[in-house]
Amino acid sequence: MPAAANDIREALARSLTELVELHSPSGVEAAVDAYLLKRLGEIGRPVTDGAGNIVLRVEGREPGPLRAVLAHKDEIGGIVKRVNDKGQLAVVKLGGSFPWVWGEGPVDVIGRHATVPGVLSFGSRHISDESDHKRQQEHAVRWRDAWVETKLDRAALADAGVRPGVRIVPSAARKRPVRLGSEREYIACYTIDDKGAVAGLLELAARLRTPRHPVE
């Protein structure tokens, strides 16, 4: 592979790694906003519109139709529906989030005041055929069959601002990309839709100097 192409690939991988570790479920996008404004501010003068979109304009060499290149910065998450006395959280989906996609494992609960670690749990697998959990071993797990375990009491969760309506996402540790292929040319991770495209746009903006027509 030419050195320039490899440099672009590695730059994309770095940008994607930084992006996916920033939680940005729909409606809670401040962390990724700050990152994008800093990166784009090194290139030009990005602006944020009334809908929260971040826009960078690259002027063209000549007048002409404006080209718009887009990607969404938010990610799919879950929403806390209830908090019980055992520190367990009932969750409902936001967009296309499904517990069987995330699997059992660490999640981050983005409270109003602090982020609380938790574990997405489906219950014990050491069960009999009469157990209510038996169906989880034979069918796709639904959110009503799962919960998030925090091991905190109501007071501690309230102090962190964890209440119905806050977002849940896979933990940052689980989001780190994995490189695949003989030349590490493939990459896989949570939230690659659409942060892979955002990473690509960042690298494009850094290299797009004087297009023929203006681009946003």
C-alpha positions as CSV (number, residue, x, y, z in Angstrom):
1,M,0.0,0.0,0.0
2,P,1.3,3.5,-0.8
3,A,2.6,5.4,2.2
4,A,0.0,8.2,1.7
5,A,-2.9,5.8,1.7
6,N,-1.6,4.1,4.8
7,D,-1.3,7.4,6.5
8,I,-4.9,8.2,5.7
9,R,-6.0,4.8,7.0
10,E,-4.2,5.3,10.3
11,A,-5.5,8.8,10.7
12,L,-9.0,7.5,10.2
13,A,-8.5,4.8,12.7
14,R,-7.2,7.3,15.3
15,S,-10.2,9.7,14.7
16,L,-12.7,6.8,14.9
17,T,-11.1,5.6,18.2
18,E,-11.4,9.0,19.7
19,L,-15.0,9.5,18.5
20,V,-16.4,6.2,19.6
21,E,-15.1,6.6,23.2
22,L,-17.2,9.8,23.5
23,H,-20.7,8.9,24.5
24,S,-23.3,10.7,22.4
25,P,-26.7,9.1,22.6
26,S,-29.4,11.2,21.0
27,G,-30.0,14.3,23.0
28,V,-26.8,13.9,25.1
29,E,-24.1,15.0,22.6
30,A,-22.1,17.7,24.4
31,A,-18.9,15.6,24.6
32,V,-18.8,14.8,20.8
33,D,-19.8,18.4,20.0
34,A,-16.8,19.8,21.9
35,Y,-14.5,17.3,20.1
36,L,-15.8,18.2,16.7
37,L,-15.7,22.0,17.3
38,K,-12.1,21.7,18.4
39,R,-11.1,19.5,15.4
40,L,-12.9,21.6,12.9
41,G,-11.7,24.8,14.5
42,E,-8.2,23.8,13.6
43,I,-9.3,23.8,9.9
44,G,-11.7,26.7,9.7
45,R,-14.6,28.4,11.5
46,P,-17.3,25.8,12.3
47,V,-20.8,27.1,13.3
48,T,-23.5,25.4,15.3
49,D,-27.0,26.0,14.0
50,G,-30.3,26.1,15.9
51,A,-30.8,22.4,15.6
52,G,-27.4,21.6,17.0
53,N,-25.8,20.7,13.7
54,I,-22.1,21.6,13.4
55,V,-21.3,23.0,9.9
56,L,-17.9,23.8,8.4
57,R,-17.9,25.6,5.0
58,V,-15.0,25.3,2.6
59,E,-15.1,27.9,-0.1
60,G,-14.6,26.9,-3.7
61,R,-12.4,28.3,-6.4
62,E,-15.4,29.5,-8.3
63,P,-19.1,30.1,-7.7
64,G,-21.4,27.1,-8.2
65,P,-23.8,24.8,-6.5
66,L,-23.1,24.1,-2.9
67,R,-22.2,20.5,-2.1
68,A,-23.3,19.2,1.3
69,V,-21.6,16.2,2.8
70,L,-23.4,14.9,5.9
71,A,-23.1,12.4,8.8
72,H,-24.9,12.1,12.1
73,K,-22.9,12.4,15.3
74,D,-25.3,10.8,17.7
75,E,-25.4,7.1,18.6
76,I,-28.1,4.6,19.5
77,G,-28.7,4.1,23.2
78,G,-31.3,3.0,25.8
79,I,-33.4,5.0,28.1
80,V,-34.0,4.3,31.8
81,K,-37.7,3.6,32.4
82,R,-37.6,2.7,36.1
83,V,-35.2,2.5,39.1
84,N,-35.9,0.0,41.8
85,D,-34.7,-0.3,45.4
86,K,-32.0,-2.8,44.5
87,G,-30.3,-0.4,42.1
88,Q,-31.6,-2.2,39.1
89,L,-32.7,-0.2,36.1
90,A,-35.4,-1.1,33.7
91,V,-34.6,0.1,30.2
92,V,-36.4,0.7,26.9
93,K,-34.8,1.2,23.5
94,L,-33.9,4.4,21.8
95,G,-33.9,3.9,18.1
96,G,-32.6,0.5,17.1
97,S,-30.9,-0.6,20.3
98,F,-31.5,-4.2,21.3
99,P,-30.0,-6.0,24.3
100,W,-29.0,-9.0,22.2
101,V,-26.9,-6.7,20.1
102,W,-25.0,-5.3,23.1
103,G,-24.9,-8.6,25.0
104,E,-24.3,-9.1,28.7
105,G,-21.5,-6.7,29.8
106,P,-20.6,-3.3,31.1
107,V,-22.6,-0.2,30.2
108,D,-22.4,3.4,31.2
109,V,-25.5,5.2,32.7
110,I,-25.2,8.9,31.8
111,G,-26.8,10.5,34.8
112,R,-27.5,14.2,35.1
113,H,-24.6,14.8,37.4
114,A,-22.3,11.8,36.9
115,T,-21.8,8.7,34.7
116,V,-22.5,5.5,36.6
117,P,-21.1,2.1,35.6
118,G,-23.5,-0.8,35.3
119,V,-23.8,-4.2,33.8
120,L,-26.5,-5.3,31.4
121,S,-27.8,-8.6,32.8
122,F,-30.1,-11.3,31.5
123,G,-30.2,-13.3,34.7
124,S,-28.8,-16.7,35.5
125,R,-28.4,-19.4,32.8
126,H,-28.3,-22.2,35.5
127,I,-32.1,-22.7,35.4
128,S,-34.7,-25.3,34.8
129,D,-37.2,-25.5,32.0
130,E,-39.9,-24.1,34.3
131,S,-38.0,-20.8,34.9
132,D,-39.2,-17.6,33.3
133,H,-35.7,-17.0,32.1
134,K,-35.6,-20.2,30.0
135,R,-37.1,-18.4,27.1
136,Q,-34.1,-16.1,26.9
137,Q,-32.0,-19.1,25.9
138,E,-34.3,-19.9,23.0
139,H,-35.4,-16.5,21.7
140,A,-33.9,-13.0,21.2
141,V,-33.7,-11.2,24.5
142,R,-36.0,-8.2,24.8
143,W,-35.5,-5.2,27.0
144,R,-38.4,-6.3,29.2
145,D,-36.4,-9.5,29.9
146,A,-33.2,-7.6,30.8
147,W,-32.1,-5.0,33.3
148,V,-29.0,-2.9,34.2
149,E,-27.4,-3.8,37.5
150,T,-25.6,-0.9,39.3
151,K,-25.3,-2.2,43.0
152,L,-26.2,1.4,44.2
153,D,-29.1,2.3,46.3
154,R,-31.8,4.9,45.2
155,A,-30.1,7.7,47.1
156,A,-26.7,7.2,45.4
157,L,-28.3,6.9,42.0
158,A,-30.3,10.1,42.7
159,D,-27.1,11.9,43.7
160,A,-25.7,11.0,40.3
161,G,-28.9,12.2,38.6
162,V,-29.9,8.7,37.4
163,R,-33.6,8.7,37.0
164,P,-36.2,7.8,34.3
165,G,-35.2,9.4,31.0
166,V,-31.4,9.3,31.3
167,R,-29.5,7.4,28.6
168,I,-27.6,4.2,28.7
169,V,-24.8,3.2,26.2
170,P,-22.2,0.4,26.1
171,S,-19.2,1.3,28.2
172,A,-16.3,3.2,26.7
173,A,-14.0,0.2,27.3
174,R,-16.2,-2.0,25.1
175,K,-16.3,0.5,22.2
176,R,-12.6,0.5,21.4
177,P,-12.2,-0.5,17.7
178,V,-10.8,-3.9,16.7
179,R,-8.6,-4.0,13.6
180,L,-9.0,-7.0,11.3
181,G,-7.4,-8.4,8.1
182,S,-3.9,-9.2,7.0
183,E,-3.0,-5.5,6.8
184,R,-5.4,-4.4,9.5
185,E,-7.5,-2.8,6.8
186,Y,-10.9,-3.5,8.4
187,I,-12.2,-2.0,11.5
188,A,-15.1,-3.0,13.7
189,C,-16.6,-1.4,16.8
190,Y,-19.8,-0.3,18.5
191,T,-21.3,3.0,17.1
192,I,-19.4,2.8,13.9
193,D,-22.7,3.9,12.5
194,D,-22.3,6.8,12.0
195,K,-19.0,7.8,13.7
196,G,-17.1,6.0,10.9
197,A,-18.6,8.6,8.5
198,V,-17.8,11.4,10.9
199,A,-14.2,10.3,11.1
200,G,-14.1,10.2,7.4
201,L,-15.5,13.8,7.1
202,L,-12.9,15.1,9.6
203,E,-10.1,13.7,7.5
204,L,-11.7,15.0,4.3
205,A,-12.1,18.4,5.8
206,A,-8.4,18.4,6.8
207,R,-7.3,17.6,3.2
208,L,-9.9,19.5,1.2
209,R,-8.1,22.8,0.4
210,T,-9.7,24.5,-2.6
211,P,-12.6,22.5,-4.2
212,R,-14.0,23.8,-7.4
213,H,-17.4,24.7,-5.8
214,P,-18.1,25.4,-2.1
215,V,-18.6,22.4,0.2
216,E,-20.3,22.2,3.6
